[in-house]
Amino acid sequence: MAVLETTAQQPRWRFGIGARLVLAFVAIVGLAVGACLVGWLSYERLSGELSRMADEQMPQLAFASRLSKAGADIGSVTSVLAGAESRAEYNEIRAVYATRLQTLRALLEENTAQSSTAALLPLAEAIGTNLKKIDLAAGKRFTLREAMRSDIDELRWVQADLLEEADPLVDDIRFNIEAETRKGQGAAALAEQHKSEALLTVVSQANLATGLIGRLVNATTEEEMQETNAFLGDSADELASRIRSLDSWPDSITVRQLAGRILDQSNASTGIPNRKRSEMLQASTLAELAGENGRLVEELGRKIETEVIAIEASAGDAARRAAAAIETGRSLLVAIAILSVLVASAIGYFYVHRNLIARIRLLATAAGAISGGRHSTAIPPPEADELGDLSRALTLFRQTRDELIQSAKLAALGQMAAGIGHELNQPLAALRAHIHSAATLIGRGKGEQAVNNLDKMKGLTGRMADQISHIRRFARRPDAQLRPVDLTAAVRDALSLLEHRFEEENVALDLSLPQDSSAMVMAEPVRLEQVAVNLVGNALDAVAVQSLRRVTVSVEVTGGVARLIVGDTGHGIATENLPAVFDPFFTTKPVGSGLGLGLSISYNIVKDFGGDITILDTGPAGTRFLVSLKGPE
């Protein structure tokens, strides 16, 4: 209550966080307003220069940009125009070239008033004239190339027919040679052998000539064309000689005709070599025209560049005048900006970061520790502001939480007091009986029997001392340091505190605990025992009004995790109450039967141990709670 009274006596108004942040905001806003005034004056001076630039320089700059783009567009297509490999590709590129040339002409004609622009028109006309010459040379070249490709396709069919005609003749000659050999006609067999060699030579030379003609058509240089022509001439001479050697063989007339067609296309004066020379001549002419076109375009580009540089120089002078107009304003704006950054940085670092954020982090850590049930929580000292109020409230909250936890434990001890008294009354009654018996035995001189009674009395007093020591250990405040604890021993100690309730309330206990010390967990003994007492006590409360009164307690160890399961045969938890089961002060028990803190305290304790507590299942047949705790590493 002292903390609350101190908070209530604080003045209604103080120079707290809100007032300090408002003062900082006013300072930064003042700097921003000053920057706006300086900017407004600078832009007022600049507006006159910008108006002149918009009226005089911008149209010229726009014209220069369009002119430069038009020249660049033409230059980018010039080299591609001469390298077209097909008529369709050439027509496509030529259409683009003509469109861009027309755009340049239209642009120049719009600005004929300028003398420098008028000088560009003749170059554009010369480029157009050169383009017509390129069209003529390209047309001839593509016509010759298409004719040669048509001839090549025809030759491939002739070659295929030649092979089909030659195969049966070769088979006949082989048959004749075998027949003449069997007859012993060596001369006739030799003649058939000569015919076979001549026929096969005709076929091979025809194939070679066809391949050389295809290579010739695809030749790209003069040297390659001359070299191929030389090989083709030798092959054609050999082919002609072999065709004549077959004149006396009537069956070879079709072969001779097909080979003759291949020989005709190999003729240097009338065949494909002659068309290839013409095509190379047109390609050379086209290259010369393309070079001339490139020179004209390059000259046009230089003149356009000169015009653009002149316009840009004029615009640059206007820009320098505008820059001079805003130089003073810019300097002032930079100074104000630097000052604003320094002020904002000082406020952000020295007040917000080092004061507010640091204290908020400490308070957040303290609040998290308090909500998690940890005891060693450092709360920053309160100051005369809103965070100071929060620090005082957290201190009060921690004190209240600790008192509530201790009160809950004492309440549990109060509930167990009657049963514990019953547990102590039985040994006391036995002590009185043993004392009376011992006195009687001593009076009768039976000292040995009296000593036996004294030993029994010693055992009874030891049992009473153990019970009282266990209660005192459970009632004291827990230690915050975690250490390995035997979960099985903690459960047994908790059950010993509640043993009287099982007897008095006639509740059956199903207990399943490991026989060894395998259920070691990282916890604090007193708080771990408190969790077990809370869960078992809730289970006893749940079965109090049931016909079947049974509580199950089991401990399992799986994969380094110990699991405590506490179940009952109560009526279960309603679905709408499940989300609030672990909330503080939530209870479904009658008024006066509990504070609703047992499960909330258990939840925080288990979370502090790094474990988890959940409702395993619930329903009309009862409820089971699961506590999972990590073992020592």
Secondary structure as UniProt FT lines:
FT   HELIX           2..8
FT   HELIX           17..52
FT   HELIX           53..57
FT   HELIX           58..82
FT   HELIX           87..110
FT   TURN            111..113
FT   HELIX           115..118
FT   TURN            119..120
FT   HELIX           121..183
FT   HELIX           186..217
FT   HELIX           222..245
FT   TURN            246..248
FT   HELIX           250..252
FT   HELIX           253..265
FT   TURN            268..270
FT   HELIX           272..346
FT   HELIX           347..357
FT   HELIX           358..371
FT   TURN            372..373
FT   HELIX           386..443
FT   TURN            444..445
FT   HELIX           447..475
FT   STRAND          483..486
FT   HELIX           487..497
FT   HELIX           499..504
FT   TURN            505..506
FT   STRAND          508..512
FT   STRAND          520..523
FT   HELIX           525..542
FT   TURN            543..545
FT   STRAND          550..558
FT   TURN            559..560
FT   STRAND          561..568
FT   HELIX           575..580
FT   TURN            581..582
FT   TURN            584..585
FT   TURN            591..592
FT   HELIX           598..608
FT   TURN            609..610
FT   STRAND          612..619
FT   TURN            620..621
FT   STRAND          622..630
//
